[in-house]
Amino acid sequence: MQIDNYAQKQAKSWLERFVKENIIVNGVTFKMVISRGNAYKCAYRNAVKEAQEMLYQKIGSSYKIFHGE
């Protein structure tokens, strides 16, 4: 029974890896999706920083009260 469970988990893991690496949908691979996600996260963080800086410049020291600094 234990060997069966282990073999099933290994087979499932291999199949999931195979699908992620080899399935292409509309010319987009899994690695491309991951890469895009990372790029979006980076862009979002940069936009937040930029917005915070603009807000700080606009309202000055009051920003510290709302931002918790």
C-alpha positions in Angstrom: 0.0 0.0 0.0 2.8 2.5 0.9 4.7 1.6 -2.3 1.5 2.2 -4.3 1.0 5.6 -2.8 4.6 6.6 -3.4 4.4 5.4 -7.0 1.2 7.3 -7.6 2.6 10.5 -6.2 5.8 10.2 -8.3 3.7 9.5 -11.4 1.5 12.5 -10.7 4.5 14.7 -10.1 6.1 13.6 -13.4 2.9 14.1 -15.4 2.3 17.6 -14.0 5.9 18.6 -14.7 5.6 17.2 -18.2 2.4 19.1 -18.9 3.8 22.4 -17.6 6.9 22.1 -19.7 5.3 20.8 -22.9 1.8 22.3 -23.3 1.6 25.4 -25.3 -1.7 27.4 -25.5 -1.9 30.1 -28.1 1.9 30.2 -28.4 2.3 30.7 -24.6 4.2 28.2 -22.4 4.0 27.8 -18.7 7.4 29.4 -18.2 6.2 32.4 -20.2 3.2 32.8 -17.9 5.5 32.7 -14.8 7.8 35.3 -16.4 4.9 37.6 -17.2 3.6 37.2 -13.6 7.0 38.3 -12.2 7.1 41.2 -14.6 3.6 42.4 -13.5 4.5 42.1 -9.8 7.6 44.2 -10.4 5.7 46.8 -12.4 3.0 46.9 -9.7 5.5 47.5 -6.9 7.2 50.2 -8.9 3.8 51.9 -9.6 3.0 51.8 -5.9 6.3 53.4 -4.9 5.9 56.0 -7.6 2.3 56.8 -6.3 3.5 57.0 -2.7 6.3 59.4 -3.7 3.9 61.6 -5.6 1.4 61.6 -2.8 4.2 62.5 -0.3 5.3 65.4 -2.5 1.7 66.6 -2.8 0.6 66.5 0.8 3.9 66.5 2.6 4.1 65.6 6.3 0.4 64.6 6.5 1.3 61.6 4.3 3.4 60.2 7.2 0.3 60.1 9.4 -1.7 58.0 6.9 1.3 55.9 5.8 2.3 55.0 9.4 5.7 56.5 9.4 
